[in-house]
Amino acid sequence: MSAAVITASASILVAVLVFILSQRAQLRQERRQARFARVSSQLRELYGPLNALVDVNERIWEVLREVHLPPQAERRPEAGTEDWRRWRDHALMPANRRMRELIIEHADLLVETDVPQPLRDFCAHVTSLEIVLAAETERLREVTLIRHPGIAYTSYVRDTYRCLKGEQQHLVPE
């Protein structure tokens, strides 16, 4: 083989190799951009608003427990104070309804394939409370069938939000 043929073959081989490596790098970059867009959408449309609403409701709940909330044994529609009902009806429940709407409307943005149990329990709890409130307006007594999932729900929302924020920071385009 002549030196010219070897040089030409090497040049072609290098060009093909550069092309393949360039394609792989471009594919990795496109996947990274797609993942960044997905995570950003998850944060903007679901987990960000959900996290903010959880924080607000948890803060209100903490203060209400200290000031206005009837003792556990007295948390019945007819036993609650007017202050408690006002806070429940005009602060907690509107936020609860909005959180339920976010979860249902943006279920496609969940991190998991299936709706996680804390989110299912929360949505069921809010729906259960709707029945209690409807009965209360008719002067009927109804109990909440499904309790709030508590720390399981708030931890899920906060942990998932933090995890996605971390991933978003890692994926920020350079």
N, C-alpha and C positions, 0 to 999 in steps of 0.2 A: 504494500500500500504506500502510496506516495504521501508526502507530508501535507500536500494540499487537500487530499481526501480526508486525512485524519483531522486536519484543522477544520474543514467544512463539517465533518460529522460531529466534532466536539462542539462547534458553534450551534449546530442544530439541536444537539442534546441539551446544551445550556439554555437555549431559547425555550425548548419544550418544558424543561424543569422550572424555569422562571415563570412561565405561563401557568403551570400547575400550581406552584406555590402562591402566585398572585390570586388565582381563582379561589384557593382554599382560604386565604386571608380575607378576601372579599366576602366569601360565604360566612366566615366567622363574624365579621363586622356586621353583616346584614342580620344575622341571628341575634347578635348583641343589641343592635338597634331595635329589633322587633321585641326582644325581652324587655328592654328599657321602656318602650312604648306601652307594653302590657302592664308592667309594674306601675308606671305612672298613671295609667287609666284606673287600675285597681285602687290606688291611693286617692286619686282625684274624685272618683265617682262612688266609691264604696267605703273603703277603710278609713280614709281621712275624715269625711263627715261623720261616720259611725263613731270613730274615736272621740271626736270633739263632743258629740252628743252624749256619749257615755261619761266623759269627764264632767260635763255640765250637770247631768242628772245625778251622778255620784256625789258631787259637791252639794247640790241641793238636798239630797237624801241624808247626807251627814249632818247638815244643819237642822233639818227637820227632826231627825232622831233626837237631837239635843233639845229642841225648842217646842215643836208643835205635834210631833207624832204621838198618837195614843199608844199606850203599852200594847204589846203583842196580843194579849188576851182581849183587848178592847177594839181591835181593828176590824170593826164591822161597820157597814154603811151607816146605821143609825147611831153608832157610838162615837164616830169621829167628830171632831170639832169643825166649825165652819172654816177656821183657818186651814186645817188639814185638808178639807175638801177643796178649798180654793187652790192650794198648792198642788194637790193631786190633779185636779181637773184642768188647771191653766198653765202648769209648768211641767210636771212629770209626764202626764198622759200625752200631751202634744208631742213631746220629744220621743216618747215610747212609740207612738204611732209613726213618726217620721223614721225612726230606726227600723221598724218593721217594714215600712215601705222601701227603704233603701235595700234591705236584705232581699226582699222579694223581687224588686225591680232590677237589681244588679246581681242576681244569683250567678250569672255567667262570669262574674269577676271574682268569685270566691277562689281562694287558693286551692282548696280541696276539690275533688271531683264531686263529692256528695255534700249536701248542706251539713255542717258540723252540728252535733247534738246541742251545744250551748245556744246556737242560733235558732235551731228548731224549737227548743224549749222557750226561748225568749219570745219568739213570734206567737207561739201557742199561749203563753202567759198573757201577752197583750190582748189577744183575741178573747181570752177568758175574762180579762178585766172589762172589756167592752160589754160583756153580758152583765157583769155586776153593776156597771154604771147605768145600763139601760134599765135594769130592774130597780135601781135606786130612784130613777126619775119617775117610775110608776109606783113608788113607795112599797116596793117588794123587797124582800130580803134574799139575797143570793150570795153564795160563797164563791171565791175564786177557785176553780178546779185545778188550775196549774200554777204552781208557785214560780216566782222569778228564779231563774237559775243562779242568781247571785254571783259569787266570785268566778264561777266557771265561765260565765258570759263576759264579765268585765275583763278577766284575764285573757280570754281568747281574743277579744277585740284589741286590747292594748298590745299583747305580744305579737299578734299578726301585723298590726300597724308598724311596730318597731322593726320587725323582721323585714317587711317590705321597704321601709325607709332606708334601712341599711343596704339592702340589695340595690335600691335605686341609686344611692350614693356610689356604690361600687361600679354601677353600670353607666354612670354619667358619661356622655360622649366627650371624647378628648378633643 
